[in-house]
Amino acid sequence: MEARAYLRNTRISPRKVQIVLDLIRNKPVDTALATLDLTPKAASPILAKLLKSAMANAENNHNMDKDNLYVAECFVTPGPIMKRIMPRAQGRAFRILKRTSHITIVLKEKE
């Protein structure tokens, strides 16, 4: 039995999210939440909210005990990229890539 939570098209680069996800993988949810609260990264509040959503899904939809939950899987995949143009010198135009992310967190119960 597992509980999942997804966050789609988040306006943050997958590379930045991956650093924080590596910190909480295979940790109990209370330890993972504490880690996210104390990590000074832009992805931390986003992931904390997503983790709380996954905990609520586990408790309400799957009748799992929230004291025995741990982060079984967590991964990020790149979403659509918004392409923007920045004017540069002598009439040139440089492209700016505004990257987005799809984030997934899977919780399971310890046995």
C-alpha positions, 0 to 999 in steps of 0.5 A: 500500500502506498500514498502518492502526491504530485505537483505538476508544472511548478515554476522551479528548475528540476536541478534545484529540486533534486538536491533537496529530494536527495536529503529526504529520500528513505527517511521517516516523514517527521524527520523529512519534514524537519529536514525541509524546515531547516534547509535553506533552499527555494524548493524546501517550502514547496516540497514540505507542502507536497509532503504534507499532502502525501501524508494527508492522502495516506491517512484519509484515502488509504487508512495508513498510520501516519506514525509509520510512514516513510518517503519510499520514492521521490523524484522530479522530472522536467516539465514544459520549458517557457522560452523567453527572449532577452534583448542584447547588444547590437540587435541580438537576442538571447534566449532565456529558458524558464524551466518547470518541474513535475514532482512526485512523492510516494509514502509507504508504511514500515512493516 
